[in-house]
């Protein structure tokens, strides 16, 4: 059994245990170039096309959070975030991919990088656990890492293009800060008492941070098809009518 109570700062300890990987993610070259506006268009497009593959899995992750949340108040807060994802964030993807003339086929049927597959596996591993703490362990990293780089006090936005500035703005400000604070509070309160369950949360948290670093790295590499498909769940994104999953080409 864990010797710590659920009132302790579980998320602080999880963060401290992977501080080096966290620093690699939040201090990545991609982030620096995004802030200065020097990020090359092919790098941004490669990143966004791969990130777009998380759209439906992320909705499913939030849906599992709604299903496993212990209170109606938490479920309502998660539901509000679902609405934001399907409007503001999806709108950014649509505008930006249109601006770069990315075809619908390239958006919906890209070769998945191994970094993308790693993150998809983590999302579906959390979903299939049907465990509130495990779902939060992945969801929190996906959001907290982005808040940390977007609100890093040492960074100043000198970028002027909307493709850069809007992506930063989506991940900072009081609303996003409150969302991450909510997730931290929920995971702190849900710290498992069984050591084995704590270890599962720790593993998911640490592996998700590492996967975020790999995902940024992959934006700079030529994407060859990953030899492995995601091990968990369906693969694909919603089509533009938001009514069906479009699998990758050849699936």
Buried (B, 14 or more C-beta within 10 A) or exposed (E): EBEEEBEEBBBEBBBEBBEEBBEBBBBBEBBBBBBBBEBEEEBBBBBBBBBBBBBBBBBBBBBBBBEBBEEEEBBEBBBEBBEBEBEEBBEBBEEBBEEBEBEEEBBBBBBBBBBBBBBBBBBBBBBEBEBBBBBBBBBBBBBBBBBBBBBBEEBEBEBEEEBBBBBBBBBBEEEBBEBBEBBBEBBBBBBBEEEEBBEBBBBBBBBBBBBBBBBBBBBBEEBEBBEEEBEBBEBBBBEEEEEEEBEBEEE
